[in-house]
Amino acid sequence: MSYCCKTVLKPNILDCKCSLRKYCVLPFSIQSRQRCSIVCPLINRNNFKKQICRSENFRLFYERGDLPCTIEHITKGQKLKWFINDLETLNIYYYLPIFTDGLCETKYPYSFIALQGILDLITRASHKIDGETLSKMIVPLKRALYTNDPIVISRVLFVLQNLARGNDGAVGIALVPYFNQILPIINIIRERNQEKSYRNQKSCKIIDDFEKNIETNLVRLINDTLIVLEQFGGQDAFINIKYSIPTYEQQADVKQLTNTQMDTIVQPFIGI
């Protein structure tokens, strides 16, 4: 046996036509530069496929009966029945991050209770949401976005819109410092789905503007969410959105523009 084969540390033996046996070694290692050795191929991983994510804490609280609500079936469908008459007396700092932790769930009834619980708490007790509560909600929101599931992502975007509108826009201003943690992954999702919808439109001879698919709806929902975050985020909202999403443009209100500003906007289109 030659010297090169002795130095390989516990390799996988592969068939070879030569007298010596070739060994599969790790890429970018010292053994990969030796004779009678081949480099193992890299693993092709799809980072954009759907990932199964479970919330152990939320499931534990629900199955143990610690959540102060249950599902009530009515004629129009179903809703949450709270055991407390006034949700303002509920400890929002404790329960709102727990419901947010269940946003990554895709199975019923966990997904329904998590989403509806957040919306009820934001609608009826948004004035009690402060910066400490928002800081506890950021990590569950990011974990839900990284699942790459369009249904879960749409729920997160819907929650962000309601959060920004909470307490007459005061929650939206408090949400601005966390844009650099949430918006980068939203930008990746937006660009990826725009490329998919562009390929689908390019392959079709006739494009229907009212055609509904997941990619188009998700891009529209992301754009609507960015507009809501800008409107209720205050003066620094657009700068922070532009830092994470460079292709985003400021949504100016035409009714509030002066005549000089209107002439400046319309001037490039006069010669067309």
SULURLIN-V48677 format. One record per backbone hydrogen bond with DSSP energy under -0.5 kcal/mol. CO is the residue of the C=O (numbers start at 1). NH is the residue of the N-H. Records with the same first field share a line. If there is no record, write none. Layout:
BEGIN
CO: NH + NH
END
This chain:
BEGIN
2: 6
3: 7
8: 10
11: 13
12: 24
14: 22
22: 14
23: 25 + 38
24: 12
25: 40
26: 29
29: 32
30: 33
31: 34
34: 37
36: 23
38: 25
43: 45
45: 47
46: 49
51: 53
54: 56
55: 59
56: 60
57: 61
58: 62
59: 63
60: 64
61: 65 + 66 + 67
62: 65
67: 69
68: 83
70: 81
72: 79
74: 77
77: 74
79: 72
80: 82
81: 70
85: 87
86: 89
87: 90
90: 92
91: 94 + 95
92: 96
94: 98
95: 99
96: 100
97: 101
98: 102
99: 102
100: 103
102: 105
107: 111
109: 113
110: 114
111: 115
112: 116
113: 117
114: 118
115: 119
116: 120
117: 121
118: 122
119: 123
120: 124
121: 125
122: 126
125: 128
126: 129
130: 134
131: 135
132: 136
133: 137
134: 137 + 138
135: 139
136: 140
137: 141
138: 142
139: 143
140: 144
141: 145
142: 146
144: 147
145: 148
147: 51
148: 150
149: 153
150: 154
151: 155
152: 156
153: 157
154: 158
155: 159
156: 160
157: 161
158: 162
159: 163
160: 164
161: 165
162: 166
163: 166
164: 172
165: 168
166: 169 + 171
167: 170
169: 173
170: 174
171: 175
173: 176
175: 178
176: 179
178: 181 + 182
179: 183
182: 186
183: 187
184: 188
185: 189
186: 190
187: 191
188: 192
189: 193
190: 194
191: 195
192: 196
193: 197
194: 198
195: 199
196: 200
197: 201
198: 202
199: 203
200: 204
206: 208
207: 209
208: 211
211: 213
213: 217
214: 218
215: 219
216: 220
217: 221
218: 222
219: 223
220: 224
221: 225
222: 226
223: 227
224: 228
225: 229
226: 230
227: 231
228: 232
229: 233
234: 237
236: 240
237: 241
238: 242
239: 243
240: 244
241: 245
245: 248
250: 252
252: 254
253: 256
254: 257
258: 262
259: 263
260: 264
261: 265
262: 266
263: 267
266: 269
267: 270 + 271
269: 272
END
